[in-house]
Amino acid sequence: MRRLSYKISCMTLQKFPVSNVVLLEVPANPGSERSTFSDNEKLLDDIFLTGIAVNSNALGKTPKGKNLLSLANLKKSFLTLVNRNNGKEEVKLLPLENLLADEKLFLEFDQFPIDVNKSFISMFDRAGLGAAGTEAFVLTLYFNRTKK
């Protein structure tokens, strides 16, 4: 059985070839512990994730006009990524604080077959979140459409 390979590293595009990049907005859900990824257009089906970065509120607003979560709220959130081949949560409850310790850090993967529609961000302490639909997480996904 092949093990999931990932590491937290400093990204330089000279060392990290990028085929595709997309900004994914994940609405914060103050009524639930989970904020689910959404890919209504199915653009991210059958992709192989090579990297993921969490964007801080330094960006200001999301492309859809929502506020980004405060740094304090991001630091108490956890990332879970599901493998589309076996349905398992292979990255489970990874603290986003690990990725925010230095804004140049991101999570690098070895062609992870992500199921975007089943992956999510958990937030067990939702104190300080705004009203539903007003705040969002913003993730930058680096991926390939075919395994390289």
C-alpha positions, 0 to 999 in steps of 0.5 A: 500500500502506498502511503500519502506523502506530503510536507510543509515547505517554502514554495518557490516556483523554480523548484515546484512546477505548477500545471494548474492553480485555482482559488477556492472559496470555502464559506465559513459555516457558523452553524456547523463544525464543518465548512465544506468545499464546493465545486458546483461546476465540477471543474476540480473532479479527477485532479491530483493535488500537488500543493495547497496554501491557506490565504490570510485576511491580508487579501481583504475580501474574497473574489465573491466579496466576503470577508476573509476569516481573521487570523485568530479564527484561521488558527483554530481551524483544521483541514481534512482532505479525502482521497477520491480513490479510497474515500479515506480522510488521509489528511485529517484535522491538520491545524491550519495554524501549521500553514500560517506560522509563516505566510510563505509556507504551504502544504506540498503533496506528491500527486494526491488524488483529492475528492474536493466535494468530500474535503472540508475545514473544521472549526470547533470553536466558532466564537467570533465568526460573523453571520452565515454567508459573510466570511470565508476561507480562501485556499489556493490549490495547485494541481495537475489534471493527470498524474505526472 
